Amino acid sequence: MFEETFQVWRMSNEFCPEGTVPIRRTTEKDVLRTSSVRRFGKKAIRPLRRDSSTNGHEHAVGYVSGDEYYGAKASINVWAPVVENQYEFSLSQLWVIAGSFGDDLNTIEAGWQVSPELYGDNYPRFFTYWTSDAYQATGCYNLLCSGFVQTNNGIAIGAAISPTSSYNGGQFDISLLVWKDPKHGNWWLEFGDGILVGYWPSFLFTHLRDHASMVQFGGEIVNSQSTGSHTSTQMGSGHFAEEGFGKASYFRNLQTVDWDNSLVPLSNLRVLADHPNCYDIQGGINGLWGNYFYYGGPGKNPKCP
């Protein structure tokens, strides 16, 4: 049995008046925590190839490419992975990508993340991201810059998610769908069972004004260690894919969106782990979950010193 997770702020029956949306307040403490005020709310400039380990970003992902994609959908179970220090993060998300892995890379991203630097705690939080120039000058997390237009007054982007999955215990997941409005060209984000959160206007992008050329799902961490010892920041549940249901983290019911807004099962899912001794991934397909994979790991361990 799978249950949609809920946001902590809603548990006190809070709501926003009609015509307003919830926005997480950015405080002085948030800004003082960051390593760079100029880069606050932005991802570090990342490796330009998904199989690169430069800049400390490490991935375990499933992806499809070589076609025209107009969105993506997945259900992702939510955990509270341990993050070693405030300059690292652990996230699980989907990426909708167009352009080359150079300066013109366009991405739309959504999922959950633990980021002490951004939020000041270790709770998993619902997030969005976008960039039109490979994370250089454009784009940001959530609503920390202009770009994403929120239309829903019941979901707070950047809010903590509760409950979370537990090892050998209950599994809680969220369903996310990104799809392109064929009339206006905007990219909409849908949460759960048809709840529209908001949209990324088409004009933010160059390549994504048309369609995506790659869709990616999976986990990402930052390894900030420079001493030769790997970080112990966990990805997903902190356990390897081979442990399976209830122990490893998963993505299930992976689909893409085609030109007429139909959901299409993946036919050529490929999986890749940058550092499989630290974080790995195993894909599969069945009647209940469709395309799925388990992924994650503990980071530092005897095989990943």
N, C-alpha and C positions, 0 to 999 in steps of 0.2 A: 504494500500500500504506500502510495506517495502522497505527500501533503504539500500544498503551497505554503511557503513561509510568509510571515507577515512582518511589518515594520514596527519597531519598538515604540515609536512616537504615537502610533495609532491605538496602542493598548490602553491609553488613558482617555480614549474617546475624544481626542482632539480632532478638530477639522478646520478647514479654511473656509471663510465666507465665499459665497458665490462670486465669481469674477476674479478671484485671487488664487495663487498657487503657493504651496509650501516651499520655502527656500532655506537651506541650512545656513545659519549665520556664520560668517567668517569673522573670527575674533583676532585681537592683537596677539594672543597666545599662538594662534594658528600661524600667523605670519612670522613670528619670532622663532618658531620651531624649524622653519624651512632652511635648507642649506643655501638657497638663493632666492631672494625676494623677487627678482626678475623672472625666475622660473617657477614661482609658486603656482600650483594648480596645473602644471604641465609635466608630462612625462619627460624623463631625460632623453636626449637624442639617442635613438636606439640603433642597433646594428641594422645595416641595410639589407642583410640577407638573413633569412630565418634559420639557416644552419650555422650562423656565426655566433661566437660567444664573446665578441668584443663588447665593451662597455658594461659587462656584468649581467646583461639580461639573458636569462636562460628559459627555454620553452619546452613544453611537451604538448604537441598539438596534432590535431587531425585537420586535413585541408583538402579542398578540391580546387582545380584551376582548369583553364583551357576552354571555358564556355562563357556565355553571357549570363550573369546572375543579377537578380533584382531584389535580393534579400536573403535572409537566413533565419532559421528557427532551431531552438534546442531547449531541452530541459537540463538544468545544471543543479546538482545537489550542493548545498551550502555547508561549509565547515568554518572553523575558526583556527586556521593554521598559526603556528608560532612563527613570529617574525623576529629575527635576532636583534635588530636595532632600528632606530627611527629613520635611517636612510635607506632601508630596504622595504620591499612590499611583496605580497603574494596575492595573485589575482587569478580568477577564472572567468573567461569571457568569450564572446564571439567577435570576430573581426569581419567586416565587409570591406574589401580592398580593391583599388584600381590604380593604375599607373605603375611605373617601374619602381624597384626598390632603390630609387635615387631621390633627388630633391623634389620630385613631383609626386611622391606617394600620397594618395588619398586614402584615409581609413575612417570608418565608422565603427565604434566599439561600445559594447555594453556587457555588464556582468556583475560580479561581486568582487570586492577586494578588501584586504587588510593592509592599511597603510598608516602606521603611527605618525609619520611626518605630516601627512595630509589631514588626518582627523584627530590626532592626539590620543589614540587608544588602539586596542587590538580587536575591535569588533569587526566582523564582516559587514560591509556596507554595499548597497546597490549603487552602481556608478555608470556614467556614460563618458565617452571621450570622442574627439574627432580631430583630424588634422588634414590639411591639404598640401603640406610641404614637408612630409617626413619628420614631423615633430619639431621642426626648427622654430618657426615664429607663429604659426597659426594653431588654433585649437587649444583645448583645455579639458580638464575634468569637469563634469557636472555643469553647474551654472556659473563657474568662476570667471568666465568671459562671455561675451556675446556670441551667439551661434545657435545652440540648441534652444528650441522654443517649447517650453513646457505648457501643456494644455490641461493637465489633470490636477485637481486640487486635493486628491486623496493619497497621492504617492509622493514622498519626498526623496529626491535624488540626493544621494550622499547619506541617507539615514541608515541606521543599524538594522540588520535583519535578525529576527528571532522567531521561532527557535532555530537552532542549527543541528546538523547531523552529528551523531555520536558513534564512536567505534563500537561495533557489535550492538548498536542500539537503533533508535529511530532515524530514518533517513528523510530529510526534508529538502525539497528542490523548488526552484523557480523556473518558470518558462518565459523565454524571451523570443520575440519575433521582430525583425527589422524588415520592412518592405517599402518599396518605392511606389508612390502614388503616380499612376500613369498619366493623370490629367495635369497635375501641377509640377511633378518631378521631385517633390520633397520625399525625404526618407523618414518614415514613421517608426516609432518604437512602441511595441505592444508588450505589456506585462501580464502574465497569468492568462486568464481566459477572456481575451478580447479587450483588456483595459488599455486604452490609448494613453500613453504617457506624454507624448509630444513628438516633435519632428526636427530633423536637420534640414534647413532650407537648401534647395538645390544650388543656389548661388554661392554657397560656401566653398564649392568644389570645382575642380576642373574635370578630371576623368569621371568622377562619380556623378556628374551631371547627366551622364548617359546610363551606364550600368557598371557593375563590378566585374572584375576578371578573376577574382579569387575570393573564396570564403574560408575562414579559418576558425577553429574552435579549440579551446584548451587552456592550459595554465601557463603562467609566466611569473618568475621571481626576479629580484635583483640581488646579485651577489656582490657586495661592496668590499669583500675581504681582499686585501692587497698583500697579505703575508705569505700566500701560497696555501693557506688552509681554507677549505671551502666553508661557506656559510652553513649554519644549521637551520636557516629559514626553511620552513616546510612549504611544499606545494600541495594544494588540495587538502586531503586528510593527514598528510605526512606519512602515508604508507604507499608502497609500490602497487602498481596495477595488478600484479598477480594475486594479490590478496582478495580481490573481487568484491562482491556486493556486501555492504555493511561495514567494510573496512577501508577499501580504496574509494576515492572520489570518482564520479562518473559524469559524462554527458550522454544523454539518450534522446531518441527521436530526432536525430539530426536531419534537417531538410534544407533545401534551398528554395527560392522563389523564382518562378520563370516569368517570361515576358507578359503573360496575361494574369499574373498574380495567383497562380496555382502553386501549391506546395508540392515539391518533388523530392522523393527519397534520393539519397546520394548513391551514385552507381560506381564511383571511382575514388572512394575515400582513401587517402594516404596518411600515414602517421609518421611523426618524426619527433625524436627527443634529442635535444642538443647534447645532453650529458646523461645518458641512460643509467649510469651508475649512481647518479644523484637523484634523478627524476625520470620516470619512464612512462610508457603508454602502450596499451594493447587494445586493438579495435576488434569489433565483431558485428554481427547482425542476427536478429531473431524476430519472431512474429510479434512479440510484446513491445520491445524497445526499438524496433527498426534498426537503423544504423546507430551504434553506440561505441563508446570506448571508456575504459578505466585509465586513470593517469595519476601522476603525483609521486611523492617521495619525501624522504626526511632531509634531503640535503646531505650534510656531513655524516659519513658513516665509514666503516672499514674499507669499502670499495670506492668511496668518494672522500678521501682524506682532506 
